[in-house]
Every structure is written in structure tokens, then in C-alpha cells.
């Protein structure tokens, strides 16, 4: 899944990892501040009790910090 040794940005062939607070939930991707906010439909992400999830459209990874 995630490489815990690289918490900011993954390698060039992997998506960005964005750290969020639990208070940011529920979380939707993309968010308005994100540069790609208009590139795919807005989807709410389910963490399934985990601290990490990934957007099925753009691959952006989110991790609760």
C-alpha cells in the first residue's frame, strides 16, 4: 500500500500523499484548493476504519495524521 518512509510525495510513478486531520472527515476528492479540482467527479472517500485511502479517479492518497 503506502511507503511509510515517504510521507510527503511518492515517486514519479505514484500519486501524491496528502496528510489530513480526523476533523477533516468526511473527505471528498478533489477538494477546491487542489489544482485538479475540476478534473474528475467529486467523490467522498471511505477510510474503512483505516488511516489511509486512495481516490479511485486520480489516485491521490490521503492519510490521517
Secondary structure, DSSP 8 states (H G I E B T S, - for coil): ---TT--SB--TTS-BEEEE-GGG-SEEES-TTSTTTTSS--EEE--TTSSEEE-TTT--EEEE-
